[in-house]
């Protein structure tokens, strides 16, 4: 196991994005697809724009949301809102490859 220390959050986010991009490329080459499960909270928000800027075979990537708050769709704290704004709207992810969780009251 390797421990890496970064100068700041942005440097850590960029390194994480590069690691994910590399894993995505390898998975698509080997299996034809890559599934990325994204948790909620503010931690991924810094990394997602960096990931959107990476060279990733987006047409073969599936984004699975694994955490959400029960709140109206426009609520600024919704995790899906941030996933859309910082990744989906910035990278050519196929709309059908986004698998959101239910997060609104019925």
N, CA, C and O atoms as CSV, one atom per row, in Angstrom:
chain,resi,resn,atom,element,x,y,z
A,1,UNK,N,N,0.845,-1.173,0.000
A,1,UNK,CA,C,0.000,0.000,0.000
A,1,UNK,C,C,0.892,1.237,0.000
A,1,UNK,O,O,1.880,1.308,0.731
A,2,UNK,N,N,0.536,2.184,-0.811
A,2,UNK,CA,C,1.324,3.409,-0.958
A,2,UNK,C,C,0.550,4.592,-0.388
A,2,UNK,O,O,-0.647,4.741,-0.638
A,3,UNK,N,N,1.231,5.420,0.368
A,3,UNK,CA,C,0.641,6.650,0.886
A,3,UNK,C,C,1.293,7.815,0.167
A,3,UNK,O,O,2.519,7.916,0.105
A,4,UNK,N,N,0.463,8.693,-0.375
A,4,UNK,CA,C,0.980,9.878,-1.060
A,4,UNK,C,C,0.434,11.113,-0.358
A,4,UNK,O,O,-0.725,11.149,0.053
A,5,UNK,N,N,1.279,12.114,-0.228
A,5,UNK,CA,C,0.902,13.368,0.404
A,5,UNK,C,C,0.976,14.455,-0.654
A,5,UNK,O,O,1.940,14.529,-1.415
A,6,UNK,N,N,-0.057,15.306,-0.696
A,6,UNK,CA,C,-0.124,16.363,-1.689
A,6,UNK,C,C,-0.102,17.722,-1.014
A,6,UNK,O,O,-0.441,17.855,0.162
A,7,UNK,N,N,0.295,18.714,-1.766
A,7,UNK,CA,C,0.437,20.071,-1.228
A,7,UNK,C,C,-0.899,20.668,-0.809
A,7,UNK,O,O,-0.968,21.430,0.156
A,8,UNK,N,N,-1.963,20.321,-1.538
A,8,UNK,CA,C,-3.270,20.899,-1.231
A,8,UNK,C,C,-4.372,20.034,-1.844
A,8,UNK,O,O,-4.101,19.032,-2.507
A,9,UNK,N,N,-5.616,20.442,-1.608
A,9,UNK,CA,C,-6.769,19.693,-2.110
A,9,UNK,C,C,-6.774,19.583,-3.631
A,9,UNK,O,O,-7.124,18.538,-4.180
A,10,UNK,N,N,-6.388,20.656,-4.307
A,10,UNK,CA,C,-6.400,20.647,-5.768
A,10,UNK,C,C,-5.411,19.631,-6.316
A,10,UNK,O,O,-5.728,18.904,-7.257
A,11,UNK,N,N,-4.227,19.574,-5.743
A,11,UNK,CA,C,-3.223,18.608,-6.188
A,11,UNK,C,C,-3.708,17.176,-5.952
A,11,UNK,O,O,-3.502,16.302,-6.794
A,12,UNK,N,N,-4.345,16.940,-4.815
A,12,UNK,CA,C,-4.895,15.609,-4.525
A,12,UNK,C,C,-6.014,15.273,-5.510
A,12,UNK,O,O,-6.099,14.145,-5.996
A,13,UNK,N,N,-6.859,16.239,-5.800
A,13,UNK,CA,C,-7.962,16.029,-6.733
A,13,UNK,C,C,-7.454,15.692,-8.129
A,13,UNK,O,O,-7.981,14.789,-8.779
A,14,UNK,N,N,-6.447,16.400,-8.589
A,14,UNK,CA,C,-5.884,16.147,-9.915
A,14,UNK,C,C,-5.227,14.776,-9.986
A,14,UNK,O,O,-5.338,14.084,-10.998
A,15,UNK,N,N,-4.540,14.377,-8.911
A,15,UNK,CA,C,-3.923,13.047,-8.880
A,15,UNK,C,C,-4.997,11.957,-8.898
A,15,UNK,O,O,-4.862,10.962,-9.611
A,16,UNK,N,N,-6.052,12.142,-8.121
A,16,UNK,CA,C,-7.146,11.170,-8.102
A,16,UNK,C,C,-7.798,11.068,-9.477
A,16,UNK,O,O,-8.108,9.968,-9.936
A,17,UNK,N,N,-8.006,12.200,-10.133
A,17,UNK,CA,C,-8.608,12.203,-11.465
A,17,UNK,C,C,-7.725,11.438,-12.451
A,17,UNK,O,O,-8.233,10.681,-13.277
A,18,UNK,N,N,-6.429,11.628,-12.371
A,18,UNK,CA,C,-5.508,10.919,-13.267
A,18,UNK,C,C,-5.541,9.411,-13.008
A,18,UNK,O,O,-5.491,8.619,-13.950
A,19,UNK,N,N,-5.624,9.015,-11.743
A,19,UNK,CA,C,-5.698,7.591,-11.407
A,19,UNK,C,C,-6.989,6.986,-11.957
A,19,UNK,O,O,-6.965,5.907,-12.548
A,20,UNK,N,N,-8.102,7.669,-11.767
A,20,UNK,CA,C,-9.389,7.181,-12.273
A,20,UNK,C,C,-9.384,7.115,-13.796
A,20,UNK,O,O,-9.881,6.150,-14.376
A,21,UNK,N,N,-8.827,8.130,-14.444
A,21,UNK,CA,C,-8.759,8.136,-15.905
A,21,UNK,C,C,-7.939,6.956,-16.414
A,21,UNK,O,O,-8.315,6.311,-17.393
A,22,UNK,N,N,-6.828,6.677,-15.755
A,22,UNK,CA,C,-6.012,5.526,-16.142
A,22,UNK,C,C,-6.752,4.212,-15.971
A,22,UNK,O,O,-6.685,3.338,-16.835
A,23,UNK,N,N,-7.459,4.072,-14.855
A,23,UNK,CA,C,-8.240,2.861,-14.611
A,23,UNK,C,C,-9.369,2.727,-15.629
A,23,UNK,O,O,-9.675,1.623,-16.078
A,24,UNK,N,N,-9.987,3.846,-15.991
A,24,UNK,CA,C,-11.058,3.819,-16.988
A,24,UNK,C,C,-10.526,3.340,-18.333
A,24,UNK,O,O,-11.123,2.474,-18.972
A,25,UNK,N,N,-9.416,3.902,-18.752
A,25,UNK,CA,C,-8.836,3.493,-20.026
A,25,UNK,C,C,-8.485,2.017,-20.049
A,25,UNK,O,O,-8.747,1.328,-21.035
A,26,UNK,N,N,-7.896,1.531,-18.970
A,26,UNK,CA,C,-7.523,0.115,-18.887
A,26,UNK,C,C,-8.756,-0.783,-18.886
A,26,UNK,O,O,-8.773,-1.815,-19.557
A,27,UNK,N,N,-9.789,-0.396,-18.135
A,27,UNK,CA,C,-11.006,-1.207,-18.067
A,27,UNK,C,C,-11.710,-1.268,-19.414
A,27,UNK,O,O,-12.179,-2.329,-19.828
A,28,UNK,N,N,-11.784,-0.129,-20.098
A,28,UNK,CA,C,-12.447,-0.110,-21.406
A,28,UNK,C,C,-11.663,-0.957,-22.404
A,28,UNK,O,O,-12.255,-1.678,-23.207
A,29,UNK,N,N,-10.343,-0.874,-22.356
A,29,UNK,CA,C,-9.521,-1.678,-23.269
A,29,UNK,C,C,-9.694,-3.170,-22.992
A,29,UNK,O,O,-9.695,-3.978,-23.921
A,30,UNK,N,N,-9.839,-3.535,-21.724
A,30,UNK,CA,C,-9.941,-4.946,-21.358
A,30,UNK,C,C,-11.364,-5.497,-21.432
A,30,UNK,O,O,-11.577,-6.620,-21.891
A,31,UNK,N,N,-12.346,-4.697,-20.975
A,31,UNK,CA,C,-13.709,-5.209,-20.839
A,31,UNK,C,C,-14.755,-4.440,-21.630
A,31,UNK,O,O,-15.911,-4.859,-21.689
A,32,UNK,N,N,-14.374,-3.327,-22.237
A,32,UNK,CA,C,-15.314,-2.570,-23.048
A,32,UNK,C,C,-16.139,-1.546,-22.298
A,32,UNK,O,O,-16.940,-0.837,-22.906
A,33,UNK,N,N,-15.961,-1.452,-20.987
A,33,UNK,CA,C,-16.679,-0.445,-20.211
A,33,UNK,C,C,-15.980,-0.203,-18.875
A,33,UNK,O,O,-15.144,-0.989,-18.430
A,34,UNK,N,N,-16.354,0.907,-18.259
A,34,UNK,CA,C,-15.847,1.280,-16.937
A,34,UNK,C,C,-17.008,1.821,-16.139
A,34,UNK,O,O,-17.747,2.677,-16.626
A,35,UNK,N,N,-17.183,1.343,-14.928
A,35,UNK,CA,C,-18.254,1.805,-14.059
A,35,UNK,C,C,-17.624,2.567,-12.899
A,35,UNK,O,O,-16.791,2.034,-12.166
A,36,UNK,N,N,-18.037,3.820,-12.749
A,36,UNK,CA,C,-17.524,4.678,-11.684
A,36,UNK,C,C,-18.658,4.962,-10.711
A,36,UNK,O,O,-19.656,5.582,-11.081
A,37,UNK,N,N,-18.512,4.517,-9.483
A,37,UNK,CA,C,-19.495,4.789,-8.439
A,37,UNK,C,C,-19.055,6.041,-7.700
A,37,UNK,O,O,-17.951,6.093,-7.160
A,38,UNK,N,N,-19.921,7.054,-7.676
A,38,UNK,CA,C,-19.589,8.323,-7.034
A,38,UNK,C,C,-20.396,8.499,-5.761
A,38,UNK,O,O,-21.624,8.420,-5.760
A,39,UNK,N,N,-19.666,8.742,-4.672
A,39,UNK,CA,C,-20.333,8.999,-3.399
A,39,UNK,C,C,-20.672,10.478,-3.298
A,39,UNK,O,O,-20.279,11.287,-4.138
A,40,UNK,N,N,-21.400,10.800,-2.266
A,40,UNK,CA,C,-21.809,12.182,-2.056
A,40,UNK,C,C,-20.819,12.931,-1.186
A,40,UNK,O,O,-19.681,12.509,-0.983
A,41,UNK,N,N,-21.287,14.040,-0.689
A,41,UNK,CA,C,-20.426,14.884,0.123
A,41,UNK,C,C,-19.620,15.826,-0.740
A,41,UNK,O,O,-19.670,15.752,-1.968
A,42,UNK,N,N,-18.892,16.695,-0.113
A,42,UNK,CA,C,-18.140,17.716,-0.839
A,42,UNK,C,C,-16.777,17.242,-1.342
A,42,UNK,O,O,-16.176,17.888,-2.199
A,43,UNK,N,N,-16.295,16.137,-0.825
A,43,UNK,CA,C,-14.959,15.665,-1.207
A,43,UNK,C,C,-14.797,15.472,-2.712
A,43,UNK,O,O,-13.797,15.936,-3.259
A,44,UNK,N,N,-15.730,14.810,-3.419
A,44,UNK,CA,C,-15.548,14.612,-4.861
A,44,UNK,C,C,-15.704,15.884,-5.697
A,44,UNK,O,O,-15.258,15.916,-6.844
A,45,UNK,N,N,-16.326,16.930,-5.149
A,45,UNK,CA,C,-16.639,18.113,-5.942
A,45,UNK,C,C,-15.394,18.752,-6.533
A,45,UNK,O,O,-15.458,19.306,-7.630
A,46,UNK,N,N,-14.292,18.694,-5.856
A,46,UNK,CA,C,-13.055,19.283,-6.374
A,46,UNK,C,C,-12.455,18.391,-7.460
A,46,UNK,O,O,-11.875,18.888,-8.425
A,47,UNK,N,N,-12.596,17.074,-7.300
A,47,UNK,CA,C,-11.990,16.138,-8.228
A,47,UNK,C,C,-12.758,16.022,-9.543
A,47,UNK,O,O,-12.146,15.790,-10.585
A,48,UNK,N,N,-14.069,16.176,-9.522
A,48,UNK,CA,C,-14.866,15.931,-10.725
A,48,UNK,C,C,-14.505,16.831,-11.912
A,48,UNK,O,O,-14.424,16.321,-13.029
A,49,UNK,N,N,-14.284,18.139,-11.734
A,49,UNK,CA,C,-13.859,18.941,-12.889
A,49,UNK,C,C,-12.496,18.493,-13.444
A,49,UNK,O,O,-12.267,18.532,-14.652
A,50,UNK,N,N,-11.613,18.074,-12.558
A,50,UNK,CA,C,-10.313,17.571,-13.023
A,50,UNK,C,C,-10.501,16.285,-13.821
A,50,UNK,O,O,-9.823,16.077,-14.827
A,51,UNK,N,N,-11.411,15.424,-13.383
A,51,UNK,CA,C,-11.696,14.199,-14.120
A,51,UNK,C,C,-12.318,14.508,-15.476
A,51,UNK,O,O,-11.987,13.859,-16.468
A,52,UNK,N,N,-13.202,15.477,-15.529
A,52,UNK,CA,C,-13.833,15.852,-16.796
A,52,UNK,C,C,-12.805,16.304,-17.826
A,52,UNK,O,O,-13.016,16.144,-19.028
A,53,UNK,N,N,-11.698,16.866,-17.359
A,53,UNK,CA,C,-10.649,17.358,-18.257
A,53,UNK,C,C,-9.684,16.255,-18.712
A,53,UNK,O,O,-8.870,16.475,-19.610
A,54,UNK,N,N,-9.772,15.085,-18.103
A,54,UNK,CA,C,-8.880,13.974,-18.444
A,54,UNK,C,C,-9.306,13.305,-19.755
A,54,UNK,O,O,-10.456,13.406,-20.181
A,55,UNK,N,N,-8.343,12.621,-20.379
A,55,UNK,CA,C,-8.613,11.841,-21.582
A,55,UNK,C,C,-9.194,10.499,-21.152
A,55,UNK,O,O,-8.462,9.590,-20.760
A,56,UNK,N,N,-10.504,10.387,-21.228
A,56,UNK,CA,C,-11.238,9.209,-20.772
A,56,UNK,C,C,-12.144,8.743,-21.910
A,56,UNK,O,O,-12.725,9.579,-22.603
A,57,UNK,N,N,-12.279,7.445,-22.122
A,57,UNK,CA,C,-13.208,6.956,-23.148
A,57,UNK,C,C,-14.654,7.070,-22.656
A,57,UNK,O,O,-15.293,6.067,-22.341
A,58,UNK,N,N,-15.154,8.296,-22.596
A,58,UNK,CA,C,-16.433,8.605,-21.949
A,58,UNK,C,C,-17.606,7.808,-22.491
A,58,UNK,O,O,-18.531,7.505,-21.738
A,59,UNK,N,N,-17.602,7.460,-23.763
A,59,UNK,CA,C,-18.753,6.738,-24.318
A,59,UNK,C,C,-18.920,5.354,-23.685
A,59,UNK,O,O,-20.002,4.771,-23.758
A,60,UNK,N,N,-17.873,4.828,-23.071
A,60,UNK,CA,C,-17.928,3.511,-22.438
A,60,UNK,C,C,-17.937,3.596,-20.911
A,60,UNK,O,O,-17.779,2.584,-20.228
A,61,UNK,N,N,-18.120,4.796,-20.385
A,61,UNK,CA,C,-18.115,4.996,-18.931
A,61,UNK,C,C,-19.542,5.116,-18.419
A,61,UNK,O,O,-20.350,5.859,-18.975
A,62,UNK,N,N,-19.846,4.385,-17.363
A,62,UNK,CA,C,-21.121,4.489,-16.661
A,62,UNK,C,C,-20.849,5.128,-15.309
A,62,UNK,O,O,-19.938,4.723,-14.587
A,63,UNK,N,N,-21.653,6.134,-14.975
A,63,UNK,CA,C,-21.550,6.832,-13.701
A,63,UNK,C,C,-22.719,6.356,-12.837
A,63,UNK,O,O,-23.880,6.519,-13.211
A,64,UNK,N,N,-22.409,5.773,-11.689
A,64,UNK,CA,C,-23.421,5.276,-10.768
A,64,UNK,C,C,-23.359,6.120,-9.500
A,64,UNK,O,O,-22.333,6.175,-8.823
A,65,UNK,N,N,-24.451,6.762,-9.199
A,65,UNK,CA,C,-24.526,7.580,-7.991
A,65,UNK,C,C,-24.857,6.663,-6.817
A,65,UNK,O,O,-25.815,5.893,-6.887
A,66,UNK,N,N,-24.075,6.737,-5.737
A,66,UNK,CA,C,-24.277,5.831,-4.606
A,66,UNK,C,C,-24.668,6.547,-3.316
A,66,UNK,O,O,-24.757,5.918,-2.262
A,67,UNK,N,N,-24.901,7.852,-3.391
A,67,UNK,CA,C,-25.292,8.607,-2.199
A,67,UNK,C,C,-26.060,9.843,-2.643
A,67,UNK,O,O,-25.665,10.519,-3.593
A,68,UNK,N,N,-27.157,10.136,-1.956
A,68,UNK,CA,C,-27.932,11.320,-2.281
A,68,UNK,C,C,-28.723,11.782,-1.065
A,68,UNK,O,O,-29.081,10.992,-0.192
A,69,UNK,N,N,-28.980,13.060,-1.035
A,69,UNK,CA,C,-29.825,13.644,0.002
A,69,UNK,C,C,-31.266,13.670,-0.511
A,69,UNK,O,O,-31.496,13.814,-1.712
A,70,UNK,N,N,-32.215,13.535,0.379
A,70,UNK,CA,C,-33.616,13.668,0.005
A,70,UNK,C,C,-33.915,15.160,0.023
A,70,UNK,O,O,-34.067,15.771,1.081
A,71,UNK,N,N,-33.996,15.727,-1.168
A,71,UNK,CA,C,-34.191,17.166,-1.321
A,71,UNK,C,C,-34.720,17.439,-2.721
A,71,UNK,O,O,-34.575,16.598,-3.608
A,72,UNK,N,N,-35.331,18.599,-2.932
A,72,UNK,CA,C,-35.798,18.940,-4.283
A,72,UNK,C,C,-34.648,18.948,-5.286
A,72,UNK,O,O,-33.497,19.188,-4.921
A,73,UNK,N,N,-34.963,18.686,-6.536
A,73,UNK,CA,C,-33.939,18.567,-7.577
A,73,UNK,C,C,-33.039,19.798,-7.679
A,73,UNK,O,O,-31.851,19.662,-7.972
A,74,UNK,N,N,-33.577,20.984,-7.446
A,74,UNK,CA,C,-32.782,22.212,-7.581
A,74,UNK,C,C,-32.003,22.572,-6.315
A,74,UNK,O,O,-31.277,23.566,-6.302
A,75,UNK,N,N,-32.143,21.790,-5.270
A,75,UNK,CA,C,-31.464,22.095,-4.006
A,75,UNK,C,C,-29.947,22.101,-4.211
A,75,UNK,O,O,-29.404,21.161,-4.792
A,76,UNK,N,N,-29.253,23.148,-3.742
A,76,UNK,CA,C,-27.801,23.233,-3.939
A,76,UNK,C,C,-27.014,22.133,-3.233
A,76,UNK,O,O,-25.849,21.912,-3.561
A,77,UNK,N,N,-27.615,21.450,-2.287
A,77,UNK,CA,C,-26.918,20.373,-1.593
A,77,UNK,C,C,-27.094,19.005,-2.238
A,77,UNK,O,O,-26.515,18.024,-1.771
A,78,UNK,N,N,-27.885,18.925,-3.304
A,78,UNK,CA,C,-28.073,17.639,-3.979
A,78,UNK,C,C,-26.765,17.200,-4.615
A,78,UNK,O,O,-26.129,17.973,-5.332
A,79,UNK,N,N,-26.364,15.975,-4.359
A,79,UNK,CA,C,-25.147,15.429,-4.947
A,79,UNK,C,C,-25.263,15.317,-6.462
A,79,UNK,O,O,-24.304,15.595,-7.181
A,80,UNK,N,N,-26.437,14.910,-6.950
A,80,UNK,CA,C,-26.618,14.768,-8.397
A,80,UNK,C,C,-26.421,16.097,-9.105
A,80,UNK,O,O,-25.862,16.135,-10.201
A,81,UNK,N,N,-26.863,17.163,-8.510
A,81,UNK,CA,C,-26.671,18.486,-9.115
A,81,UNK,C,C,-25.181,18.746,-9.350
A,81,UNK,O,O,-24.790,19.212,-10.420
A,82,UNK,N,N,-24.366,18.449,-8.366
A,82,UNK,CA,C,-22.924,18.686,-8.502
A,82,UNK,C,C,-22.276,17.716,-9.483
A,82,UNK,O,O,-21.363,18.093,-10.217
A,83,UNK,N,N,-22.736,16.484,-9.502
A,83,UNK,CA,C,-22.221,15.528,-10.484
A,83,UNK,C,C,-22.532,16.028,-11.890
A,83,UNK,O,O,-21.674,15.972,-12.771
A,84,UNK,N,N,-23.740,16.511,-12.104
A,84,UNK,CA,C,-24.114,17.027,-13.429
A,84,UNK,C,C,-23.282,18.264,-13.802
A,84,UNK,O,O,-22.725,18.341,-14.897
A,85,UNK,N,N,-23.210,19.224,-12.877
A,85,UNK,CA,C,-22.527,20.492,-13.173
A,85,UNK,C,C,-21.025,20.338,-13.357
A,85,UNK,O,O,-20.440,21.004,-14.211
A,86,UNK,N,N,-20.395,19.481,-12.578
A,86,UNK,CA,C,-18.935,19.414,-12.604
A,86,UNK,C,C,-18.368,18.279,-13.442
A,86,UNK,O,O,-17.174,18.278,-13.742
A,87,UNK,N,N,-19.201,17.305,-13.831
A,87,UNK,CA,C,-18.697,16.197,-14.639
A,87,UNK,C,C,-19.548,15.976,-15.887
A,87,UNK,O,O,-19.040,16.068,-17.005
A,88,UNK,N,N,-20.815,15.692,-15.712
A,88,UNK,CA,C,-21.664,15.325,-16.846
A,88,UNK,C,C,-21.763,16.451,-17.870
A,88,UNK,O,O,-21.704,16.201,-19.074
A,89,UNK,N,N,-21.913,17.685,-17.400
A,89,UNK,CA,C,-22.021,18.823,-18.319
A,89,UNK,C,C,-20.681,19.217,-18.928
A,89,UNK,O,O,-20.648,20.002,-19.876
A,90,UNK,N,N,-19.579,18.690,-18.405
A,90,UNK,CA,C,-18.240,19.068,-18.861
A,90,UNK,C,C,-17.568,17.985,-19.711
A,90,UNK,O,O,-16.615,18.277,-20.434
A,91,UNK,N,N,-18.043,16.764,-19.635
A,91,UNK,CA,C,-17.443,15.646,-20.366
A,91,UNK,C,C,-18.531,14.983,-21.212
A,91,UNK,O,O,-19.709,15.044,-20.861
A,92,UNK,N,N,-18.150,14.356,-22.314
A,92,UNK,CA,C,-19.154,13.750,-23.191
A,92,UNK,C,C,-19.666,12.396,-22.695
A,92,UNK,O,O,-19.545,11.384,-23.386
A,93,UNK,N,N,-20.234,12.394,-21.497
A,93,UNK,CA,C,-20.846,11.187,-20.936
A,93,UNK,C,C,-22.215,11.015,-21.580
A,93,UNK,O,O,-22.994,11.965,-21.655
A,94,UNK,N,N,-22.501,9.832,-22.034
A,94,UNK,CA,C,-23.822,9.569,-22.625
A,94,UNK,C,C,-24.889,9.706,-21.541
A,94,UNK,O,O,-24.709,9.189,-20.438
A,95,UNK,N,N,-25.986,10.387,-21.828
A,95,UNK,CA,C,-27.044,10.559,-20.817
A,95,UNK,C,C,-27.539,9.234,-20.238
A,95,UNK,O,O,-27.826,9.142,-19.045
A,96,UNK,N,N,-27.636,8.219,-21.079
A,96,UNK,CA,C,-28.110,6.914,-20.607
A,96,UNK,C,C,-27.088,6.189,-19.735
A,96,UNK,O,O,-27.406,5.172,-19.117
A,97,UNK,N,N,-25.868,6.707,-19.683
A,97,UNK,CA,C,-24.827,6.096,-18.859
A,97,UNK,C,C,-24.724,6.720,-17.473
A,97,UNK,O,O,-23.839,6.364,-16.695
A,98,UNK,N,N,-25.622,7.644,-17.162
A,98,UNK,CA,C,-25.709,8.205,-15.817
A,98,UNK,C,C,-26.834,7.480,-15.087
A,98,UNK,O,O,-27.972,7.453,-15.555
A,99,UNK,N,N,-26.510,6.897,-13.943
A,99,UNK,CA,C,-27.466,6.115,-13.172
A,99,UNK,C,C,-27.655,6.780,-11.806
A,99,UNK,O,O,-26.980,6.424,-10.841
A,100,UNK,N,N,-28.592,7.764,-11.727
A,100,UNK,CA,C,-28.796,8.501,-10.471
A,100,UNK,C,C,-29.649,7.733,-9.470
A,100,UNK,O,O,-30.381,6.805,-9.816
A,101,UNK,N,N,-29.527,8.151,-8.229
A,101,UNK,CA,C,-30.378,7.632,-7.157
A,101,UNK,C,C,-31.615,8.508,-7.039
A,101,UNK,O,O,-31.592,9.677,-7.426
A,102,UNK,N,N,-32.679,7.956,-6.514
A,102,UNK,CA,C,-33.855,8.729,-6.203
A,102,UNK,C,C,-33.510,9.642,-5.026
A,102,UNK,O,O,-33.005,9.171,-4.007
A,103,UNK,N,N,-33.773,10.919,-5.154
A,103,UNK,CA,C,-33.426,11.839,-4.079
A,103,UNK,C,C,-34.492,12.877,-3.809
A,103,UNK,O,O,-34.250,13.823,-3.058
A,104,UNK,N,N,-35.653,12.729,-4.395
A,104,UNK,CA,C,-36.744,13.665,-4.172
A,104,UNK,C,C,-37.878,12.964,-3.433
A,104,UNK,O,O,-38.071,11.755,-3.559
A,105,UNK,N,N,-38.593,13.719,-2.689
A,105,UNK,CA,C,-39.759,13.143,-2.012
A,105,UNK,C,C,-40.855,12.905,-3.034
A,105,UNK,O,O,-41.106,13.746,-3.897
A,106,UNK,N,N,-41.495,11.774,-2.935
A,106,UNK,CA,C,-42.570,11.442,-3.879
A,106,UNK,C,C,-43.868,12.084,-3.469
A,106,UNK,O,O,-44.882,11.915,-4.147
